[in-house]
Amino acid sequence: MAGINPLSAARALARRLAVQALYRWQLNAGPWQELVQEFSTDKDMPRADAAYFRDALQFVCEQHEALDIALAPLLDRKPADLDPVEHAVLLVGAWELRERRDVPFRVVINEAVSLTKRF
């Protein structure tokens, strides 16, 4: 897989793990720090951008209500009525669009679509 940027691959993996962690968090809420600890032993974490994963979880868990308010006018139903996978993908994408100006919006959208298809 020559030509794939290692940072891009590590971030893509961090996004996937963040979606999985946020899915779990929606089913059994707890402190974001517990999610970081829980997922630190995932077999894929050594290849992921751990700081990106941590930043996503911290922001989304602390700001999920504000993110849901921002997303609500764009949805055909309440954020609470979304499938947990869809909701997790939207939350990660909203975090990136809102807070990660270093990530092009096209990348955020492409990654969100890919994650949605994957899960």
C-alpha positions in Angstrom: 0.0 0.0 0.0 2.7 2.4 -1.0 1.5 6.0 -1.4 -0.9 5.9 1.6 0.0 8.7 4.1 0.8 7.0 7.5 -0.8 9.9 9.3 -4.0 9.6 7.2 -4.1 5.8 7.9 -3.5 6.3 11.6 -6.3 9.0 11.8 -8.7 6.8 9.8 -8.1 4.0 12.3 -8.6 6.5 15.2 -11.9 7.5 13.7 -13.1 3.9 13.4 -12.1 3.2 17.0 -13.8 6.4 18.1 -17.0 5.4 16.4 -16.8 2.0 18.1 -16.1 3.6 21.5 -18.9 6.2 21.1 -21.3 3.4 20.1 -20.4 1.6 23.3 -20.7 4.9 25.3 -24.3 5.4 23.9 -25.3 2.0 25.2 -23.5 2.3 28.5 -22.5 5.8 29.3 -19.5 6.5 31.5 -16.5 8.9 31.6 -14.6 9.3 28.4 -11.4 8.4 30.3 -12.8 4.9 30.8 -13.4 4.6 27.0 -9.8 5.6 26.4 -8.6 3.0 28.9 -10.9 0.3 27.5 -9.8 0.8 23.9 -6.1 1.2 24.7 -5.9 -2.6 24.6 -7.6 -2.9 21.2 -5.4 -4.8 18.8 -5.5 -1.9 16.3 -4.7 0.9 18.8 -0.9 0.7 18.2 -1.4 1.7 14.6 -4.0 4.4 15.4 -3.4 8.1 16.1 -4.0 7.7 19.9 -4.1 11.5 20.5 -6.7 12.0 17.8 -8.8 9.2 19.3 -8.5 10.7 22.8 -9.3 14.2 21.6 -12.4 13.0 19.7 -13.7 11.1 22.7 -13.1 13.8 25.1 -14.7 16.5 23.0 -17.7 14.4 21.9 -18.5 13.1 25.4 -18.2 16.5 27.0 -20.0 18.4 24.2 -22.4 15.9 22.8 -25.5 18.0 23.8 -24.1 21.0 21.9 -23.2 18.8 18.9 -26.7 17.3 18.9 -28.3 20.8 19.0 -26.2 21.8 16.0 -27.1 18.6 14.1 -30.8 18.6 14.9 -31.9 21.1 12.2 -30.0 19.0 9.6 -31.7 15.7 10.5 -35.1 14.2 9.7 -35.5 13.0 13.3 -34.1 13.8 16.8 -30.5 12.8 17.4 -31.7 10.6 20.2 -33.7 8.6 17.7 -30.8 7.8 15.5 -29.2 4.4 15.3 -26.2 4.5 17.6 -23.8 3.8 14.8 -25.2 6.7 12.7 -25.1 8.9 15.7 -21.5 8.0 16.6 -20.4 8.7 13.0 -22.2 12.1 13.0 -20.7 13.1 16.3 -17.2 12.3 15.2 -17.8 14.1 11.9 -19.3 17.1 13.7 -16.3 17.3 16.0 -13.9 17.2 13.1 -15.8 19.9 11.1 -16.1 22.1 14.2 -12.8 21.7 15.9 -10.2 20.2 13.4 -9.7 22.9 10.9 -6.6 21.0 9.8 -8.8 18.3 8.3 -10.3 19.2 4.9 -14.1 19.0 5.0 -14.0 16.6 2.0 -11.9 14.2 4.1 -14.4 14.4 7.0 -17.3 13.6 4.7 -15.5 10.8 2.9 -14.4 9.2 6.2 -17.9 9.5 7.6 -19.4 7.8 4.5 -16.8 5.1 4.6 -17.4 4.4 8.3 -21.2 4.3 7.8 -20.8 1.8 5.0 -18.4 -0.3 7.1 -20.8 -0.5 10.1 
